[in-house]
């Protein structure tokens, strides 16, 4: 407030505030259940993932390459663990 008792522009009053300011804590919010449409979309997406994984498993050449990559990854992880 200025000398005339007016609140200056763009300034918050600094007087005694007697009522508490309500605060909503993020982790206290209950997550809503997914809608039927969202659940259907998620199920269709998961089904596509499973179909792709099955195709990958049937590709012997690809699986051989995957195993080699996995071995490389394991050997690099052993350096850290």
PEVENPE-V884985 format. One line per field, one symbol per residue. burial: # if it has 9 or more other ideal C-beta (glycine too) atoms within 8 Angstrom, else .. A space follows every 50 residues. Layout:
burial: ???
This chain:
burial: ......................................#..#........ .....#......#..#...............
